[in-house]
Amino acid sequence: QVQLVESGGGLVQSGGSLRLSCVVSGITFSIYNMGWYRQAPGNQRELVATISSGGSANYADSVKGRFTISRDNAKKIMYLQMNSLKAEDTAVYYCNVERKFSYQNDYWGQGTQVTVSS
């Protein structure tokens, strides 16, 4: 059974930092592309950052230069380091594992709330 468990969210002041973690189990972690998404109230879920199985990262324009996605294949954990947080970063953040085989669907965590006070 595939499980994704996020942690690290919370309340932080504008300009502060948080690090999100996503512990993944039930799959061969190292071969999957992964990412972080977020959803603010009344908005659609949006892509924040992705990281390939090879470690290549891509970011939404809104977070470039402030957020860093990384992965530890040995520990089976994906991270999102968030610096210089803004009020508009407030959302529920979800980790995602992109499906690799036709019999799979994408996998999602339960989400962790990030609230940035201005």
C-alpha positions in Angstrom: 0.0 0.0 0.0 1.4 3.3 -1.0 1.4 6.0 1.6 2.5 9.7 1.5 2.6 11.5 4.8 3.3 15.2 4.9 4.5 17.2 7.9 6.1 20.5 8.7 3.3 22.9 8.1 2.2 25.6 10.5 1.8 29.3 11.2 4.6 31.6 10.3 5.1 35.3 9.9 5.6 36.9 6.6 9.3 36.6 5.7 9.7 33.4 7.7 10.6 29.9 6.7 9.2 26.4 6.9 10.4 23.0 5.7 7.8 20.5 4.6 8.6 16.8 4.5 6.8 14.0 2.7 7.6 10.4 3.8 6.8 7.9 1.1 6.3 4.2 1.6 5.1 1.3 -0.5 6.9 2.2 -3.8 10.5 2.1 -5.1 11.0 5.8 -4.2 14.0 6.5 -6.3 12.4 5.8 -9.7 9.5 8.2 -9.4 9.0 11.8 -10.3 7.5 13.8 -7.5 6.2 17.2 -6.6 4.5 19.6 -4.3 1.1 21.2 -5.0 -0.9 23.6 -3.0 -4.6 24.7 -2.8 -5.8 27.9 -1.2 -9.5 28.4 -0.2 -11.6 29.0 -3.3 -8.7 28.2 -5.7 -7.8 25.2 -7.8 -4.9 23.1 -6.8 -1.7 24.4 -8.3 1.8 23.1 -9.0 4.5 24.5 -6.7 7.5 22.4 -7.6 8.5 19.1 -9.2 11.6 16.9 -8.9 12.5 14.2 -11.3 13.8 10.8 -10.4 17.2 12.1 -11.5 16.9 15.2 -9.2 16.0 17.8 -11.8 13.8 20.5 -10.3 11.2 22.9 -11.7 9.3 25.6 -10.0 6.2 27.7 -10.4 7.2 31.3 -11.2 5.6 32.5 -8.0 8.0 30.5 -5.8 11.2 30.6 -7.9 14.1 31.8 -5.8 12.3 31.3 -2.5 11.4 27.6 -2.4 13.7 24.6 -2.9 12.5 21.1 -3.6 14.8 18.1 -2.8 14.7 14.4 -2.1 16.5 11.8 -0.1 16.2 8.5 -1.9 17.8 6.6 0.9 15.3 7.9 3.5 12.4 8.0 1.0 11.6 11.6 1.9 10.9 14.6 -0.3 11.3 18.1 1.1 10.2 21.6 0.3 12.2 24.3 1.9 10.2 27.5 1.9 11.9 30.8 2.6 10.7 34.4 2.4 7.2 33.3 2.9 4.4 35.6 1.8 0.7 35.8 2.8 -0.2 34.5 -0.7 1.7 31.3 0.1 -1.0 30.4 2.6 -2.6 27.1 1.4 -2.8 23.4 2.1 0.3 21.8 0.6 0.1 18.3 -0.9 2.9 16.0 -1.9 2.5 14.0 -5.1 4.1 11.0 -6.7 3.6 10.9 -10.4 2.4 7.5 -11.7 4.9 5.5 -13.6 3.0 2.5 -14.8 -0.3 2.3 -16.6 -2.0 0.5 -13.8 -1.3 3.3 -11.4 -2.8 6.6 -10.6 -1.0 9.5 -9.2 -0.5 9.3 -5.4 -1.3 12.1 -3.0 -0.7 12.9 0.6 -3.3 14.2 3.0 -2.0 17.7 3.0 -0.4 20.0 5.5 -1.6 23.5 6.2 0.7 26.4 5.8 -0.5 29.8 7.1 1.6 32.9 6.6 0.5 36.0 8.6 1.2 39.4 7.2 
